[in-house]
Amino acid sequence: METIRYGLRQNDLNSYWSVIDVFTGQAVVVDGLLVDCLTNEEADYLVDLMNLQDVLHRKGLERD
């Protein structure tokens, strides 16, 4: 089984969520934007999408 790279972390001060890189523990930055202050549904969707993209990339199956 492959290691899942991205996960969720709830922000301490509010009910919003961040997408984190589980290897580094840091919030993810995509195209210069911090993936933060998301609803649970938004963050969950992005985590699934980013993990799928990461698996495809590692297997050499992603599209350009």
Phi, psi and omega in degrees: 000139182279149175286131178280130187273326187247145179216185182246149173218128177279136179292142184293325189268349182209185184265017180270167187234154174240148170269127182241154172273113185292341178286325182254338184079004183263152174296146183279142174243125179239123182050039177083001181249131177289129180273087191213166178058045179255154170290165179300319180294317178296314182294319179297318178298314181294322178299315179299314180296315182291324177292321176298313179299320180294317179297315179298320179297314181295331179270358180073027184250002183285152177273153176278000000 
